Amino acid sequence: MPKIEAVNLMKLIRPKIIGTLTIQKMMAGNLAVLNDIKNPPNKIVIPCRSAEHGEEIIAKIKESKPGEVIYI
């Protein structure tokens, strides 16, 4: 029987306006990809494991089109 690994993917629908995406340290000490938009419809907060993982997330978001579903 094949081994099945549990994969937790986050679903993100890319907003039309993404702003400036940066990797920042949260108050709890973990890293997250954030944008500079403060209002909920376009605000992005995505936890990441490392700075390299954050760079991959930013690249995926920038390559996608508005309204496209991205699994991270």
Stockholm file with secondary structure:
# STOCKHOLM 1.0

chainA/1-72         MPKIEAVNLMKLIRPKIIGTLTIQKMMAGNLAVLNDIKNPPNKIVIPCRSAEHGEEIIAKIKESKPGEVIYI
#=GR chainA/1-72 SS CCCCCCCCCCEEECCSCCCCEEEEECTTSCEEEEESCCSTTTCCEEEESSHHHHHHHHHHHHHSCTTCEEEC
#=GC SS_cons        CCCCCCCCCCEEECCSCCCCEEEEECTTSCEEEEESCCSTTTCCEEEESSHHHHHHHHHHHHHSCTTCEEEC
//
